[in-house]
Amino acid sequence: MSSAAGPLSEPQVLAHAKRRLFPADDESTAYAVADTQFSKAEWLPGHPVDPTIRDALAPFNHVRIGGGYPDLVGVRTLESDLLAVERLGDEPPLIAIEAKGETSGGVDTQLGIVQAYDRLHEANAAYLAAPAAAISETDRTLARELNVGVLGVDSAGTVDALEVPRVVGNRTTSEATALRFQASAQGVANASFGLNHPKNYLGYPLAHYAAGDTAALLSEYDVVSAVKSARQGAAFLGLIEDGVSVEGIELTSLGEEVVRFATARCGSVEAALAEFEDWFRSRKRFVDLAPAWGRLARRVLFAYPATELLVTELQTMYEDGITEPSLVDAVTYLHELHPSFTVELFIRGDDGVRSRVLTEDGELRRSALEDGSVYHSPTVFQLKAMLYHTGILTERGAEPHRLEPLEDVWALREPV
């Protein structure tokens, strides 16, 4: 992704900075988005943006941090040569980058430093990224005084940390939460629910706790054959922590509560697993088929970060007279109140989807929302199906290639 020799534009600078700070697309606890302004075909009139630069910067979202919209914002535990303090608490830091490139008027590095400083009202670390030749000692002094990192980029794409910021603690806003959500084990960007019935995920902590091989027990009791997807979904719902011990898996407090429920109800986890055989291949709504287990699944699902937000806003829509909103209606309504979270939860970040759905100013193109292929399957198919099975929504989910967004209803089964 090296640039041709010559002036470095702002998109080029930002792409190189992203590569330095967020080098791996598949890193499970890292996630970053570039501002929607970088999705346009021309950065300046007559100066097209190389498609490879746009691909490197994707996905796009319009995330407000501090008093404005950083050029790039993400979550990742950075290496020690990029931060004066490696991490703050148990979470990776929220990072904001302001990029400045070369124009006929030069490179406004001081403005970039001041903008980055403003992001520290909500970010844990902020950087200016600019062509290395344009960064002066005065710039570096100002950045040190304001605790802003400085990344010098050369025409070959090499990025040097000229000034290293300290990690600071800050309040968490809904916009920042959207990025932390995607960078967590429960985000929908790099992983997904592979199964659409909550019993498959409830069964995993029980089989893990029981004596014997987890996969063999899940098969023996006809809980689920897709063991990998069940394990991934159990982590998604916060029932297990994956890869945190020598054994690989530990039950969370929520997973332990599922075990307690099963033991209290059935006498042992094995006896509880035996109940799962009665539900094999049943298409009946789970909360009607097995009411006690369905209510347990409902409590588990409410612990998932997106559920409460969805239910709260669907209730508000109901009170506003929108009793059977379509998927398009729901996404449009949610975006007005929680723009970043809505985009991250519903809209895919690959194949240029965000560029089709969002304008350069981060507004939705409603017509693009009518195409089912733009949506995250984990949300519109698997999550919605579980919300149906636990008695929260009136209708099941649909796979994106079968989805009719204008006909897909997102209504509460029991509005209050």
N, C-alpha and C positions, 0 to 999 in steps of 0.2 A: 504494500500500500504506500510505497514511496512516491513522493511528488516529483514531477519534472523540475529541473533546475529553474529558478526564476522566483518571482514574488509568491509568497504564500498567502492564499486567501483565508478568510475566517473558517469556512468549512474544512479546508485542508488542515489548518492548525488544530481544530477541534477533533478531527478524525485521528490525528496522530496522538493527541493528548488522551483520547479515549482508549486507544490501543495500549498506551503506557499504563494507565490506571485501571483499565478493565480488559485485561488481555485475553481472557477465556470466556467464550460465549456460554459454555456449559458448566461454569462454576456455580454450584448449587446455592451458595449464600451470597451471590453477587447479582446485581441487576442495575442497568443504567438506561436512561432515555435521553435523547437529544430533543431540543425544543422543536416544535412543528415548523418554525421558520426555515429550518434546514432541510425540509422535505421538498422545497421548490426546485425546479429544474435550472433556474438561473439565480445566482446569488446577487450579481449586479447585472444591469441590462447589457446584453451582448457577451456575457461571461458565463457560459453554462457550467453547471457543476458536474464533474465526472460521476457517472452512475456508481462507480465503485466507492466513491466517497460517501454518497448517500446510503449505499448498502452498509458501509462500515458504521455510519452514525445511527442507523435504525436499531430499535424502534423509536418512534417519535411520540411525544406527549407534551402538553402545555402545562407545566407544573409550577405553581407559584410557591416560591421560597423566599422568605424575607419580604422585601418591598417590590419584587419583580419576578421575572422568569429566567432562571439561569440557562445558559446555552446547553449545558448538560448537567444532569443530576442523577446520582446513583448511590447505591449502598454496596460497600465492600470493605473487608479488612485489608488495608494497604500494607505494603512492605515498609520496614523501618527506615529505608532511605527516602520515603515520601512523607512520613509523618514524624513529628518530634515525640509524640506519644503513640504507641502502636494501636491502642484501642481504649475505649472508654466504657467501662462496665462489660456486660455480657453481649451486647449487640455490636455489629460492625458499624462504623460511622456513616452518617449521611454526608455525601460529598457533593459540592457544587463547583462547577467550572465556568468561568467566563472567558471566552476566546476573543482575541483581536487579531485581525489579519491586515495585510498590506493593501492600501488603497491609494488613490492619487493624493489624498490628504495625509498620508503617513499612517502610523499605527498608534492609536490612542490608548497606550498602555495604562496611563494614570486613571482614565475612566474605567478601564477593566478592573483595576485594583479596587477602586471605590465600589464598583458594582459587586465584586466578590465579597468585599467586607460587609455589604448590606445583607448578603445571604447568610452571614454568621448569626443573624437573629434566630435562624431555625436550623441551619446546617451545622454539622460538627466540624467540618473542615471546608475551606474554600480556596480556590486557586485562580490565578490568571494564567492563561496559556497564550503565548505570543511568539512571533519569530524571534529567535535568540538575539539576532543582531539589533533588534529594536529596543531591547531591554537595557535601560541605563542603570548606573549605580544609584541614581536618585529614585528610580522605580523600586529597586531592591530595598532601599532604606525605608521608603514609604510602606512597602509590603510587610517588612519586618515589624514596623510600628503598629500595623493594623492586624497582625497575625494572619496574613494572606500568603499562601504558597505561590511560588512563581515557577512556571514550567517553560523553559526555553526550547523552541522547536526549530530545527534546521531544515533545509530544503530536501535532505535525504530522509527525513522522517524521524531522526533521532530526537528524543525528548530528554532533557536534563532538568533535574530538580534544582533550580538555582536558589530558591528559598523554601524552607520546609515549615509548614504551619504546625501549631500545637492543636491537638484535638480539644474541643470545648464541648461542654454539656449544654443542651438547649431543649426548649419545649418541643413537643411533638404536635404537629398540626395534622389535619386530615390529609393534606397534600403529601406531607412527608410519610404519613402512614401508608399511603398507596404504594410508595416505592419500597418501604420496609416489608409490606405484605408480599410483593412480588419477589423479594430477595429471601423470603423465609421458606420453610418447608411447606407452607400452606399456599404459596403463590401459584398462579396458573400459567406462568410464562414458560418455565422449563420442565415442568412436570404436570401430571394431570390425574384426575380420577379416571381410572380405566374401567370401572364398574359402576353401574347405576342403581344398585340396591344396597341400602344401609346395612342389611344383615351380613353382607360379605365383609364389611369392615368391623362390625361388632365381633364377628367370629374370630378375627385374627388375634387380638389380645388374649382371648380365652384359650385358643390353641397354643399360643406361645407360653401361657402360664401352665397349661396342663403338662403332665408327664408324658414325654414322647416327642417325636419329630413333628414340628409344626405343620409342615406341608402334608405329611402323612395323615395327621389328624383332620386337617381341613378336607382332605379327600375322603377319609373313612366316614365322616359324618355328613358328607354331601353339602358342606358349607359353600365351598367354591373351589374350582379347579385352577383358576388363574391366580396362583399364590403370589406371584410378584406384584400383580396389580392390587391385590388385597393388602399386601404389606405397604405398598406405596400409598394407598388410600387411607390406611390406618394412621400413617404418619401425617398425611394431609389433614386429617381430622383431629390431630393432636392426641391420639390414643397411644402412640408409641413414639419413642425417639430412636431413630435409625443411625447406626454407626457411632454411637457414643461410648461403647464399652468393648471389652475383649469379645464378648458374646455377640456384639453387633447391634442388639436391640434391647431397650429397656422400656418397661411400661411407664407412661406418664401418670400423674395423679388421676387424670381422667380415665386412662386405661385401667388403672387399679380400681376405680369406682365401678367400671363395667364388670370386673371380676367379682367385686363384692356383691353387686346386684345379682349376678348369675348364681353365686354360691348361696345367697340368702333365699333366692327363689327356688332353686333346684337341688340344693344340697352339695353340689360339686360342679366344677366347670365341665367335667365330662358329661354329667347329666344334662347340663345346659346345652352343650353341643349336640346332644341327642335330639333336642327339640328342633334344631335347625333342619333335620332331615324332613320334617313335616312341611317345611316351607319351600323345598326344592322345586324350582321352576314355576312357582306360583306367581301369577300376574296380579293377584289381588293386592289392593293397597295394604302396605305392611301394618299400619296402625290399626286397620280393621281386622286383618288376619291374626295378628298377635298383639293385642292392645298394650300390654305391659312393656313388651320389647319395643314396640313402636314409639311409646312415650320416652323410653330410654334413648332411642335413636334420635328423637326430637331434641332432647337435652344436649346430646353430643353435638348435633348439628348446629344448635344455637351457640355453641362455643366456637364455631368456625367464624372467623372475622367478618365474612361477607354476609352471613345470614341475618344478623340483627339489623344491619344497614338496609338490606333488601326489604325485610318485613316492616321496618319503621316507615320507609318511604312508600311502600305499597299501601300501607294503612292510611298515610296522608293523602295519597291519590284517591283512595276510596272516599275519604271524607270530603275531597274536592269534587266528588261526583264521577270520577273515572273508575268505575266498578270492575271493568274487564279490560284493563290495558293490554294492548299488544306488546310484543317485545320492543318494537320501534318506539311506542309510546313510553314504555318504562325506561328505556335507555336515554331517550331525549329528556325525560323528566329528571332522572337521576343525575344526568350530566350538568343540569343547571345548578344543582346543589353540591355535588361531589364530583367535579369534572375529572380529576386525575384518577380517582378510585374507579369510577365508572369505566373509563377507557381501559384501565389495566384489568378489570374484572371481565369485561365483555368482549373487547376488541382484540383480535390477534395482532401480534407485533411483527409478523413475518410477511414475505412476499409483497411488500409495498402496501399492505392493507391499511395501515394507519394513514399513509399519504392519501389514500382514496377517501377515507372516512373523515379526516380532519383537515380543515383549512390551515393556512399558514399561521393564523391567529388562534388556532386551537378550537375553533367552532366545529360543530358536527355538520356534515352534509347528510341530511335526512334521507335523500335518495339512495345513498350508499348503504344505509342501514337496512334497506329493503332486500339486500342480497345476503342470504343465509351464510354464505361462505366467509364472511368477514368476522364471524363470531368465534370465540373460544369454545370449543366443544366441552371442556370440563365444566363450564358454567351453564351453557344453554341446553346441554344434554344430561350429563351425569349429575351435576348439582341440582338442576331443576327436577330431575327424576326423584332424587332423594327428598327434596322438599315436598314433592307429591306424596311419596310413600310415608312420610312422617306427619302428613295431614296439614301441612302448611299452605301448599298451593293446590289449586283445583285441577291442574293438568300436568301430565308428564312432560319431559323434555324430548327434544328431537335432535338427531345428528345434523350438523350444519348442511350437509348436502341434501338433506330432506326437509330442511327448515324453511317455513314460509313466515318470515318475521312479522308480516302484517296480520297473519292469522293466528300466530302463536300467542296464547293468552297467559299473562302473568298476573293472576288474581289470587287473593287470599281466600282460603276455604272458609275461614272463620274470622272475618273482620269484626272489629269491635267499635 
